[in-house]
Amino acid sequence: MLCATSRLLAAREASALPAHPRGRAPAPRSRRRELHFPGHPELPPGDFLVGRFTKPSVPTGRRVILRKGRMPPAAGGGLAGSELRPRRGRCGSQAARAAGRDVATEAATARSPKRPALPSSRRFEAAGRWALLALVTLTSFASRFHRLDQPPHICWDETHFGKMGSYYINRTFFFDVHPPLGKMLIGLAGYLSGYDGTFLFQKPGDNYEHHSYMGMRGFCAFLGSMLIPLAYLTVLELSRSLSAALLTAALLTFDTGCLTLSQYILLDPILMFFIMAAMLSMVKYNSCANRPFSAPWWFWLSLTGVNLAGALGVKFVGLFIILQVGWNTLSDLWHLFGDLSLSMVTLGKHLTARILCLIVLPLALYIATYAVHFMVLNKSGPGDGFFSSAFQARLSGNNLHNASIPEHLAYGSVITVKNLRMAIGYLHSHRHFYPEGVGARQQQVTTYLHKDYNNLWIIKKHNSNSDPLDPSLPVEFVRHGDIIRLEHKETSRNLHSHYHEAPLTRKHYQVTGYGINGSGDSNDFWRIEVINRKFGNRIKVLRSRIRLIHLITGCVLGSSGKVLPKWGWEQMEVTCTPYLKETLSSIWNVEDHINPKLPNISLEVLQPSFPEIMLESHMVMIRGNNGLKPKDNEFTSKPWHWPINFQGLRFSGANDTDFRVYLLGNPVVWWLNLLSIALYVLSASVFAVAVQRGAHLPVEVEGLSQVLLRGGGQLLFGWMMHYFPFFLMGRVLYFHHYFPAMLFSSMLTGLLWDTLLRLCAWSLASYPLAKCVHVLGILSLLLGTAYSFYLFHPLAYGMVGPLAQDPRSPMAGLRWLESWDF
Amino acid sequence: MLGFLQQPVMVTAEVNLNMVALTAVGLLSRLWQLAYPRAVVFDEVYYGQYISFYMKRIFFLDGSGPPFGHMLLALGGYLGGFDGNFLWNRIGAEYSSNVPVWSLRLLPALSGALSVPMAYEIVWELGFSHCAATGAALLLLIENALITQSRLMLLESVLIFFNLLAVLSYLKFCNSQKHRPFSPRWWFWLVLTGVACSCAVGIKYVGVFTYLLVLGVAAVHAWHVIGDQTLSNVRVLCHLLARAAALVVLPVLVYLLFFYIHLLLLCRSGPHDQIMSSAFQASLEGGLARVTQGQPLEVAFGSQVTLKNVFGQPVPCWLHSHQSTYPMIYENGRGSSHQQQVTCYPFKDVNNWWIVKDPGRHQLVVNNPPRPVRHGDVVQLVHGMTTRLLNTHDVAAPLSPHAQEVSCYIDYNISMPPQNLWRLDIVNRESDTDVWKTILSEVRFVHVNTSAILKLSGVPLPDWGFRQLEVVGEKLFRGYHESTVWNVEEHRYGRSQEQKERELELHSPTQVDIGRNLSFMARFSELQWRMLTVRSDDSEHKYSSTPLDWVMLDTNIAYWLHPRTSAQIHLLGNVVIWASASLATLVYALLFIWYLLRRRRRVCDLPEDRWLRWVLAGALCAGGWAVNYLPFFLMEKTLFLYHYLPALTFQILLLPVVLEHISDHLCRSQLQRSLFTALVVAWFTSACHVSNMLRPLTYGDRSLSPSELKALRWKDSWDILIRKY
């Protein structure tokens, strides 16, 4: 990991726009050499802490020289640490990393510096590490599984995701704006734990009764608990400091927000699990950079790919971690590329490995989830209407399933025409006129969502009124570019348009039904065009995307999607738009097709291929996401609310008598995180400027500053990547969108405070109390968060009784912000 | 003595005739027949309105951009003696004789003309040859879209001018940094950079992208200054502070200055008043100020008030009630309380008056001395004309069923008790004992029984509610939202005991006089916020386009058509230049990546100084293109071709840079170089030819025959108007 920023520095050096190029070109290079100190092999990388603790009275200025001169005997631990994983080969940063690690080991043993270094102490230490990890994991599991069954009713979005889990169990097709993996896993968990998919998940507050919901909640809680060991390991890998990792774990364990979000049937724990797992495997893989193509290297690299696929497969915001990993990979490749000792063949191998593991593998897995999704969901269900007619033909129970209709559109056919935009419906007309004052008083043409006789139209040639169904005449197919007439079957009026303004959209023209028994005027002529096809081609039922262009005015038949008033039976307005842009609302397809003269073919033939299904479902999801627009006059959560913990989300209950769960971050943790980000930016820029000014930092400070700049930099970048894009999103946002970013910010907090305390302890080294500073600091932070958790835990585990503004409430006095309403 | 007589008086002047010539042709191309056509062309119809407002000093609100651009256009009108009397309602309308068309169009045209020599200077300052610099200027000169856009009362050319000025002065600053930092020249260019940036932002918000680009480049350069160890720490600090002051603080101040002048100029109330808060409106001459001047400040028990919703979306409106009741059963079958409707009404009306009543007393008049209402007091609101009390209860609201219905209580004796107590919550109070002030206080009404909050849901009611806006009691959410906040707009102390008298009193206007002024910062922040949030109706437009259409000029905009002949003006670029500029950007990007990769492998194709020059040119020109183009992909507003022009300008600057680079570094032999030069000359000739062919559509001075027009329609997607005879 430590390599990354030096790579960045190198990149900046190469691509930047320096004003004085010649004077200072060599400076950064020599600096880099210093960072990695390959030139000082005699310098024991990790013993400085020991050296300091054993000789606290040495003045600061002389410390470095002294250490170079003679090695204190107690430095054994540090040396052993560096022997444990000897520095190898070219990756100079390994040394610095080892240095960082030893800081940690020393910190762990620093309380008894006098004790001679025994070989067995290392074994104890390893055991201690494992024990600590186990402890962290256990605490996290205990906190997440505690009162998991409470409340035994639907909370918040469980109503969606639980329902979608049931859909998988029942194999009914549905539509959701998120990719399927998360819900599939929930469904699987439910299936394995004996849930039969019969619960309706109607609305929040409904009691689960005898239905088994613990399997699904338990699965989410399991993944939610795993976040903490993952964060712990990530920070440990980045900082090589147990105390930093421990602090991170405590912050996350004791955060009521993470806890609440992990306890219910939601996508967020699954998403966060994959994000954190991807982060951890990326960090681990970075640590293996000195042993490329070794087994662990391959393992972590491909695991990164798997987790990326998982993250993207749960929600589209998984894209942010993909971008982060992508950036890391690019800078990694850039670094390798600058290493002249590597041949182009080796570089090619590196590149191929990354393409395989980080692009091909995730893509394959992602597509595989969709394949499973479509295979499992093969029954018609509530999601049908969102998809095109061709897609619906796949679903058993849908009226298009196993239907057989003629394939190519021919004159004389009776058809229904469906708009391609979601939830617009079929072109429709009925025996009612537009009212007085609304354009010409002719028959209404609308769109209608339901299947109905009035949706049937007969397609006719514009110039002949002969009955095309006359068996003596040959079948004539409609071709792209033909001029046609559409006759409404029930009322025998033609689809007509003219220069009158449309009823609602004033800039468009009115569309009416006109004429008697099919004879009208030249305003009834439409040119039929297929999108992206050549002129003269036949038109396919279901699959051809067609536009109807009015011959005289040149406008395009479309639906504005606006609902007509009562006179129009609250159906949707159909207009002829003079703007020729291809928008979905002006594109149609033919759905039903009746023509006795043509052979019917089974719709199986017309079924879209898998890539088409993928594409379509993505289009529908993206459109669905964009459609989630906040309404005026509605309270919406704004991204700037989130880091300051401005307002929570009600998971369950609102009144004093209810069992209330309120999603709100532990304010102590969150505000500490906020402070830490500011502090981090400050301290990192101080270090960066110092290095840029060519200041010679003492070796130990150098090591800490590297941890801060590189490890912390990764985490800060992760926080920014998972937070700032939300400012650009137009869709409606919720508080829980911040939680992935919050994980990164907590890890940054852990790393930052540990490093700062170490720096503090180092600068106070001449005072007798100095060695306690670090330990005391970490302990007080740990205890502080634990105590705040004790105060705020009812938010997550549930509260009953009066609301917090009531002095009798157990939460009285904890409503630190007026905007919290628990 | 008299020594000076022994020496002749010498004036040595260096005149770059290139520059002079370029300026001259630039002026010629932009100013020629400037007052033609004497009719409203395209967006002049919008900008003209604002100019008229400035001339009449009437307040207006335009969400499309900060006021500096409008003020510049208005300056042209001021210099030409425009009185603002013209009705800007239709594109193509003839200007009346009082409109100084020439001087109104002069400033954009001058900016367009001066962009030509500035392009020359920029390429020269980037370290390329005079030949390349002249090439860049000539390309800008003959670019038809830029000519069209700068000859009309539009802002793009001014924006481009300031963008180029910012880049140019930064380059000059950079170059003087090498020689004499902190010299007057250095300061001059540094300050000019800051000022030009803020002018660019002041014209259109998109100017901010160029500003960020310049800031970014300046930050990289400053980082190198930090790394320069020949400088002392104090010196480095001075460098950084000077940059921060000139590039961050100064632009902010200049930007505020624009608003200061804007608000200073626009002091009269006008048609856009309604969007602003009551306090803002009261600070304008006429309008609300005339009504509210002299109102008593403190609302007391017995006060008669109108309550305006602070959010004002979808339209600003006042709390209202009238005789009609809610229908017993709604269309969807739900029932209502059948009590008197309470709505929000966007017009002034006598039914907007409410009386603040103390629940403990029966009087509806103000005591002497008046007893002011404070934060936390419980009040009842009596509707002035019907004397019914504002009430809410556990009945679903007509259109927002999750919220409670708000009504004026009618007792039907059906065990539905009155719940008409409201606790006053002054949102912007400073202490808990604060008094409810008219106009200034923003208050919420919290229902005592159900803790619901009086809220404007903004949904228009159906016909039974006369299409007024629904008001509900919101019980679910206790967060802050402007739609739950109200302020008193009109206010007087009620004096009449009797209902009849009181009705008369309600009809009479309020009067008495006290001035009330908001601070500049308060007015600025409100105005800026409203400008950013005002929703323009994103109606589709015939000539709107997507960013992808712009790169290869797949679209155009018809600006104007002569009322009789087929002379017409189009925003239509020089296809050759557009296509080759896009190609040059691509070539630059590929070459840059190629060099970068090879440098990484320690193969240096270019000498260090050439490389740095190449990178800087790319960062400013290709970067300028990217920052001015790519953000449009994220924007949701209606986009037009002219949005691309700032990006195009930067792209054109890159074109000679790439050509010179190819000729100097990629042509190996003299022969190749000569061939390449010949190609470039041929290409430039064709660009000139195309420009000349499109000239009638650029200037609109010549009527073309239908066949000529058809011949000009090179792309199917171009929309050239052909009259049908």
Interface residues (C-beta under 8 A of the other chain):
Chain A: A14 S15 A16 L17 P18 A19 H20 P21 R22 G23 R24 A25 A27 P28 W334 F337 G338 L340 K507 T577 P578 Y579 K581 D632 N633 E634 F635 Q647 A654 V689 Q692 R693 G694 L728 G730 S819 D821
Chain B: C174 Q177 K178 V217 V220 H221 W223 H224 V225 I226 G227 D228 Q229 T230 N233 V236 F311 Q313 P314 K455 L456 S457 G458 L476 F477 R478 G479 Y480 H481 S483 S539 E540 H541 K542 S544 L596 L597 R599 R600 R601 R602 E608 D609 L612 V615 L616 A619 L634 E636
